Amino acid sequence: HVQLVESGGGSVQTGGSLRLSCTASGDTGVTDATGWFRQRPGKEREAVAAIYTGSGAPTASSSWYADSVKGRFIISQDNAKSTVSLQMNSLRPEDTAMYYCAAGEWVAAPDRESEYNYWGQGTQVTVS
């Protein structure tokens, strides 16, 4: 079992930045990748970014971003490999959503919600 906790959400002005963190605990060795999803008001949950967190050094194909956030958001892992962060820059009102951290045991497609087994409770991001 893996437990995920998000933090770093808040309210920012358009064009501002925010950094979200996802801290994992429990049997973290079973996870293959960690992703960030968001759910905007009145819309279904969607993938934002993902990073493969298995053994080995990062590669050019280890990260994935939705087209809507490319060039603005950056996903990364800390040195201890216990936390995955999402740096969000140039924020827009349409980025307003509940952001969720998710981890999967075997992730073939990082943008698919069904690939992930564990989910955090979410953290609210509001841009105005």
Summary of the structure (lengths in Angstrom):
residues: 128
radius of gyration: 13.6
end to end distance: 37.2
largest distance: 39.7
contacts: 382
relative contact order: 0.32
helix: 7%
strand: 48%
